[in-house]
Amino acid sequence: MLTIKILGSGCANCKKVEEIARRAVAGLAVEAEVIKVTDMARITAYPILGTPGLVVNEQVVCSGRIPTEAEVTTWLTTALA
């Protein structure tokens, strides 16, 4: 099972990243836990310079921008391998 974390304050961009991640999970038909991390102390524990951030199995895969669904699908597929 994948663990996906969305790092951010809950702004529109963070919500968009969560939506894209959930669509990618559904498209792959895999089991994943999607967690929203809004606590700044927990967010700053990750090596990111800006939000939103996307973490897959505790690896930061994207930060400071909104990734495409294709990018997220690739990262999830890599994490499953």
N, C-alpha and C positions, 0 to 999 in steps of 0.2 A: 504494500500500500504506500502511496506517495503522501508526503506531507508538504503542503503548499502554504506559504505564509505571504500575506499581502501586508507590506509595511507602509504605514501612512496614517495621517490624521483623520481619515474618513472623508476627504474631499472628493470632488467629482472625478478627478483623475484616478484616485485610489479605487473608487467604486468601478470605474471602467476597467482597470486592471483585474479586479476580482471577477467581473463579468466575463472578460476574455479568458481568464484562467478556468472558470467553470465551464465555458463552452468547449475549451480544448479538452478538458477531462471528459466531458460528455461525448465528444467526437471520438476519443480513443476508447471509450467504454471501459475505463479502468477505475479502480477504487482509489479514492483520494480524500484526504481531509484538508479542507480549505479553512485557514485560520486568519482572522484579521488581527493585526498587531497595531494598536493605536497608542500604546504607552511609549513615550519618547525615550525613557531609560532603556526599554527593551529594544527599540528601533536602533538606538545608537550603539548597541552591542554588536551590530552587524557593520561590516566595512562598506557603508554606502555614504555618498556625499549628498544625495537628495532623494526625496520621495516623489512618486511612489516607488517602492522596492518590491521585488519578487524573489522569494527564496523557495527553492525546491530541495527537499531533503537536506536542509541546513546549508545549502550552497546558494550564495547570491548569484542569480542569473541575470538580473536587470535592475537598474536603479536610475531614477531621475527622468524617466520617460515612460510612455505607454507602448508596450511591445505589441506586435501583430499577433493574431491568433496562430499563424503559421510558426512564428518564432517560439511561442509558448508550447505548441505541439512538439516541436523539435526538442526543446529542453526536457519536456516530460518523457518523451521517447528515450532520450539519452539517459535520463535518471532511472528508467525501468530496466535498461540493459545491464 
